[in-house]
Amino acid sequence: MEQLGVLDPAGQGRILSRILEYRRGRSVIWVLENNDLAERFEHVLVMENGRLAERGSVAELKQRGGALQLLLAAGG
């Protein structure tokens, strides 16, 4: 498994853009190390203690103020 965390944010974004373009119309499962990249996905699953805490679009989840909002506020 390759990790993009060793790249700067711009490099991570470029690689993710290329992968999403290549996989257009197909599902992509991605574990994010950079929260800013979550905006590029239609649907986000947020895990907490090994369980699904919430799911939906980033905009929906930010409005709810739940697990995703807590992660974003913590920077993790």
Protein Blocks (a to p, Z undefined) as FASTA:
>chain_A
ZZfklpcfklmmmmmmmmmmmmgoiacddddfblklmmmpmbdcddeehiafbgcdfklm
mmnopmmlmmmmnoZZ
